[in-house]
Amino acid sequence: MVSNPGSPVRVEHDGALAVVVLDRPGQRNALDAALKVALRDALDRLGRDPAVRAVVLTGGGSAFCVGQDLGEHAAALEADPATAFATVTEHYAPIVTAITTMPKPVVAAVNGTCVGAGLGFALACDVRVLAAGATLGTAFSGIGLTCDSALSATLAAEVGVGRARELVLLATPFTPEDAVGWGLAGRVVAPDEVLPTARELGLRLAAGPTAAYAASKRLLAAGVGRSLAATLAAEADEQAALGLTAYHQGAVAAFLGKRRPEFRGE
């Protein structure tokens, strides 16, 4: 089932899995105002929908996302340079927040070129599948800008501060194979296998323990800057809360009974 016909963001539903498609293929999914608003609103809606238990984010056509639509940006600069960057707080920040705080897993199906804010969106996702031959990059310094979409935090967390500095300052493109070698992504597949692989992962996650995934996302997001004592306390609180759920108790019984656990109705 497909929702949002005619929108620059297409949402396809497959049971408990939602596939979100950036749908400006003629512009390589460059982020104009309409696409940014549609993506922000779609992610917010899916995050609150209990029927959706996992999300795949991908691009239509041959690119994942080439970042900001520079034609639109040039017009905003000409109109008023003082407000040209309002989109960072109005659109980019809410989009990344929606992905990272969504209480369910998000898989990035990076089907092609992925740079600038597009790379920030991909790094905000929990799992990434990359197309062989895709071009990745930060791109910002090439137009005299710095990071947005949380890239300064997520890139450093994934590849290390030293390599992140080099990638941001030099804006050198890199390959999916580089990304996997640096620990940035889990797998590289042929371009025509990106979405099927991401769908398979998404359906697997959608059938899993959604509340446990949400707790894991919270713990991992806060764990880097938190003290050991605070981390241990947070883990204890999350485990105790999950232990009260019927799906956890049912899963334990299923394992002991040598049955496959089923996570339903969380």
C-alpha positions as CSV (number, residue, x, y, z in Angstrom):
1,M,0.0,0.0,0.0
2,V,1.3,3.4,-1.0
3,S,0.4,6.7,0.8
4,N,1.1,10.3,0.0
5,P,0.6,10.1,-3.8
6,G,2.0,13.1,-5.6
7,S,4.2,14.1,-2.6
8,P,8.0,14.4,-2.9
9,V,8.1,11.7,-0.2
10,R,6.4,8.5,-1.0
11,V,5.5,6.1,1.9
12,E,4.9,2.4,1.1
13,H,3.5,0.0,3.8
14,D,4.3,-3.7,3.9
15,G,2.6,-5.0,7.0
16,A,4.4,-3.4,10.0
17,L,7.2,-2.1,7.8
18,A,7.1,1.4,6.3
19,V,9.4,2.3,3.3
20,V,10.0,6.0,3.0
21,V,11.1,7.1,-0.5
22,L,12.6,10.5,-1.3
23,D,10.9,11.0,-4.6
24,R,12.6,13.8,-6.6
25,P,14.6,11.4,-8.9
26,G,15.1,14.0,-11.6
27,Q,16.9,16.2,-9.1
28,R,18.7,13.3,-7.4
29,N,16.5,13.9,-4.4
30,A,18.0,17.3,-3.7
31,L,16.3,18.7,-0.6
32,D,14.0,21.5,-1.4
33,A,11.4,22.9,1.0
34,A,8.6,20.7,-0.1
35,L,10.6,17.5,0.2
36,K,12.0,18.6,3.6
37,V,8.6,19.4,5.0
38,A,7.1,16.1,3.7
39,L,10.0,14.0,5.1
40,R,9.8,15.7,8.5
41,D,6.1,15.2,8.7
42,A,6.2,11.6,7.4
43,L,8.9,10.6,9.9
44,D,7.0,12.2,12.8
45,R,3.8,10.4,11.8
46,L,5.5,7.0,11.4
47,G,7.3,7.4,14.7
48,R,3.9,7.8,16.5
49,D,2.1,5.1,14.6
50,P,2.0,1.9,16.7
51,A,1.2,-0.2,13.6
52,V,4.6,0.7,12.1
53,R,7.4,-1.3,13.8
54,A,10.3,-0.6,11.5
55,V,11.2,1.9,8.8
56,V,13.3,1.9,5.7
57,L,14.6,5.2,4.3
58,T,15.7,5.3,0.6
59,G,15.9,7.4,-2.5
60,G,14.0,7.2,-5.7
61,G,16.0,6.8,-8.9
62,S,19.8,6.6,-9.0
63,A,20.6,8.7,-5.9
64,F,19.9,8.4,-2.2
65,C,20.2,12.2,-1.6
66,V,22.6,14.9,-2.8
67,G,21.8,17.2,0.1
68,Q,20.4,20.7,-0.1
69,D,18.9,21.9,-3.3
70,L,21.4,24.7,-4.1
71,G,19.1,26.5,-6.5
72,E,16.6,27.0,-3.7
73,H,19.4,27.9,-1.3
74,A,20.8,30.6,-3.7
75,A,17.4,32.1,-4.0
76,A,17.1,32.2,-0.2
77,L,20.5,33.9,0.1
78,E,19.5,36.5,-2.4
79,A,16.2,37.2,-0.6
80,D,17.7,37.5,2.9
81,P,21.1,35.9,3.9
82,A,20.1,36.4,7.6
83,T,17.3,33.9,7.3
84,A,18.6,31.6,4.6
85,F,19.7,29.0,7.1
86,A,16.5,28.8,9.1
87,T,15.9,25.5,7.3
88,V,18.6,23.9,9.6
89,T,16.4,24.3,12.7
90,E,13.1,24.1,10.9
91,H,13.8,21.0,8.8
92,Y,17.2,19.3,9.1
93,A,17.2,19.1,12.9
94,P,13.7,17.8,13.3
95,I,14.3,15.2,10.6
96,V,17.4,13.8,12.3
97,T,15.7,14.0,15.7
98,A,12.8,12.0,14.3
99,I,15.1,9.3,13.0
100,T,17.3,9.0,16.0
101,T,14.6,9.1,18.7
102,M,12.0,7.0,16.8
103,P,11.1,4.2,19.1
104,K,11.6,1.6,16.4
105,P,14.5,0.7,14.1
106,V,15.3,2.7,10.9
107,V,17.3,1.1,8.0
108,A,19.0,3.4,5.4
109,A,18.9,1.8,1.9
110,V,21.6,4.0,0.3
111,N,20.9,3.2,-3.3
112,G,23.3,5.8,-4.8
113,T,25.0,9.1,-4.3
114,C,24.7,10.2,-0.6
115,V,26.4,13.5,0.4
116,G,25.9,16.5,2.6
117,A,22.6,16.3,4.6
118,G,21.9,13.1,2.8
119,L,24.9,11.5,4.5
120,G,23.7,13.0,7.8
121,F,20.3,11.3,7.3
122,A,21.9,8.0,6.5
123,L,24.2,8.2,9.6
124,A,21.2,9.0,11.8
125,C,19.7,5.6,10.8
126,D,20.3,2.5,12.9
127,V,21.4,0.2,10.1
128,R,22.8,1.0,6.7
129,V,22.9,-1.0,3.4
130,L,25.1,0.7,0.7
131,A,25.1,0.2,-3.1
132,A,28.4,-0.8,-4.6
133,G,29.7,2.1,-6.6
134,A,27.8,4.8,-4.7
135,T,29.6,8.0,-3.9
136,L,29.6,9.2,-0.3
137,G,30.9,12.5,1.1
138,T,30.4,15.3,3.5
139,A,30.6,18.0,0.7
140,F,30.0,21.0,3.1
141,S,33.4,22.6,2.9
142,G,33.3,22.5,-0.8
143,I,30.7,25.4,-0.7
144,G,32.2,27.1,2.3
145,L,29.9,25.6,4.9
146,T,30.2,23.3,7.9
147,C,28.2,20.3,9.1
148,D,24.5,20.1,9.7
149,S,22.1,17.2,10.3
150,A,24.2,16.1,13.3
151,L,27.0,14.9,11.0
152,S,29.7,16.4,13.2
153,A,28.6,14.0,15.9
154,T,27.5,10.9,14.0
155,L,30.5,10.8,11.6
156,A,33.0,11.1,14.4
157,A,31.2,8.5,16.4
158,E,31.3,6.0,13.5
159,V,34.8,6.5,12.0
160,G,36.7,8.3,14.8
161,V,37.5,12.0,15.3
162,G,40.7,12.0,13.2
163,R,39.2,10.5,10.1
164,A,36.0,12.6,10.5
165,R,38.1,15.8,10.6
166,E,39.8,14.8,7.3
167,L,36.5,13.9,5.7
168,V,34.9,17.1,6.7
169,L,37.8,19.5,6.1
170,L,38.9,18.0,2.8
171,A,35.4,17.0,1.6
172,T,37.0,14.0,-0.1
173,P,34.5,11.5,-1.4
174,F,34.7,8.0,-0.2
175,T,33.4,4.6,-1.3
176,P,31.0,2.2,0.4
177,E,33.9,-0.2,0.8
178,D,35.7,2.6,2.7
179,A,32.6,3.1,4.8
180,V,32.4,-0.6,5.8
181,G,36.1,-0.8,6.5
182,W,35.8,2.2,8.8
183,G,32.9,0.7,10.7
184,L,30.3,3.2,9.2
185,A,28.1,0.6,7.5
186,G,27.3,-3.0,7.8
187,R,27.1,-4.2,4.2
188,V,27.7,-3.3,0.6
189,V,25.5,-5.0,-2.1
190,A,24.8,-4.6,-5.8
191,P,22.7,-1.6,-6.5
192,D,19.7,-3.6,-7.5
193,E,19.9,-5.5,-4.2
194,V,20.0,-2.5,-1.9
195,L,16.2,-2.1,-1.4
196,P,15.4,-5.8,-1.3
197,T,18.2,-6.3,1.3
198,A,17.0,-3.3,3.3
199,R,13.4,-4.5,3.1
200,E,14.4,-8.0,4.3
201,L,16.2,-6.4,7.3
202,G,13.3,-4.1,8.0
203,L,10.8,-6.9,8.0
204,R,13.0,-8.9,10.3
205,L,13.2,-6.0,12.7
206,A,9.4,-5.3,12.4
207,A,8.8,-8.8,13.6
208,G,11.2,-8.3,16.6
209,P,10.9,-6.9,20.1
210,T,10.1,-3.2,19.3
211,A,10.2,-2.0,22.9
212,A,13.6,-3.6,23.4
213,Y,14.8,-2.0,20.2
214,A,13.6,1.4,21.5
215,A,15.4,0.9,24.8
216,S,18.6,-0.1,23.0
217,K,18.4,3.0,20.8
218,R,18.1,5.2,24.0
219,L,20.9,3.5,25.7
220,L,23.3,3.6,22.8
221,A,22.5,7.3,22.0
222,A,23.3,8.4,25.6
223,G,26.0,5.9,26.4
224,V,29.0,7.6,24.7
225,G,28.9,10.7,27.0
226,R,27.6,9.1,30.1
227,S,29.5,7.9,33.1
228,L,29.9,4.2,33.9
229,A,27.7,4.5,36.9
230,A,24.9,6.3,35.0
231,T,25.1,3.8,32.2
232,L,24.8,0.8,34.5
233,A,21.8,2.5,36.3
234,A,20.1,3.3,33.0
235,E,20.6,-0.3,31.7
236,A,19.1,-1.6,35.0
237,D,16.1,0.6,34.6
238,E,15.5,-0.3,31.0
239,Q,15.9,-4.1,31.7
240,A,13.5,-3.9,34.7
241,A,10.8,-2.1,32.6
242,L,11.2,-4.6,29.8
243,G,11.0,-7.5,32.2
244,L,7.5,-6.5,33.2
245,T,6.2,-6.9,29.6
246,A,4.2,-9.9,28.5
247,Y,6.2,-10.3,25.3
248,H,9.5,-10.7,27.3
249,Q,7.9,-13.3,29.6
250,G,6.4,-15.0,26.6
251,A,9.7,-15.1,24.8
252,V,11.5,-16.7,27.7
253,A,8.8,-19.3,27.9
254,A,9.1,-19.9,24.2
255,F,12.9,-20.4,24.4
256,L,12.5,-22.8,27.2
257,G,9.9,-24.7,25.3
258,K,12.1,-24.7,22.2
259,R,9.7,-22.6,20.2
260,R,10.3,-19.4,18.2
261,P,9.3,-16.4,20.2
262,E,6.6,-14.1,18.7
263,F,6.6,-10.4,19.5
264,R,3.1,-9.2,19.0
265,G,1.0,-6.4,20.5
266,E,3.7,-4.5,22.3
